[in-house]
Amino acid sequence: MTNLPQVYRKYDLLFTPHLIPQLRNLRGEEWAKFIDYLAALPEIHPDTLAFSVMMVNLGGCLPCEMDSYRAQRGCAMCADHTILSFKDNDQQLMKYFEKAKQIVARHTSESQLQQVA
């Protein structure tokens, strides 16, 4: 990232775990407890990775580009908007999280198999 102009260095294009704590008060009490749990984990913990995968999918991070309006507003604001605008209940969010955990587990086991080979 050192070759980027100074103005672009502050932008994340994918949801990153350091943003997790800021999402704490955006939904109900169970959500806050869940965020507290995640915030206490290391960034490489499977649950932290799964939450990041969930946020990337829900927020539509993959097609985001540095010169887009969303990127210029910042990943933090986009993450807030993603959670605040989620229309279903917290249980549905947890279902998305469980699916993301399966994705992380699958990729982790594939990675371990490749290291053994």
Residue pairs with C-beta under 8 A, 6 or more apart in sequence:
1 9
8 66
10 74
11 66
11 71
11 72
11 74
11 75
12 19
12 74
12 75
13 61
13 64
13 65
13 66
13 71
13 75
14 52
14 56
14 61
14 62
14 64
14 75
15 52
15 55
15 56
15 59
15 61
15 75
15 79
16 52
16 75
17 38
17 43
17 48
17 49
17 51
17 52
18 43
19 55
19 75
19 76
19 79
20 35
20 38
20 39
20 48
20 51
21 35
21 39
22 76
22 79
22 80
23 31
23 35
23 79
23 80
23 83
24 31
24 32
24 35
24 36
24 39
25 32
26 80
26 83
26 84
27 83
27 90
27 93
28 90
30 90
31 90
31 93
34 94
37 47
38 47
38 48
38 51
41 47
41 48
42 48
46 101
46 104
46 105
46 108
47 101
49 104
50 97
50 100
50 101
50 103
50 104
51 97
51 100
53 100
53 103
53 104
54 93
54 96
54 97
54 99
54 100
55 61
55 79
55 82
56 62
57 96
57 100
58 82
58 86
58 96
59 78
59 79
59 82
61 75
61 78
64 70
64 71
64 78
65 71
70 78
83 93
86 92
86 93
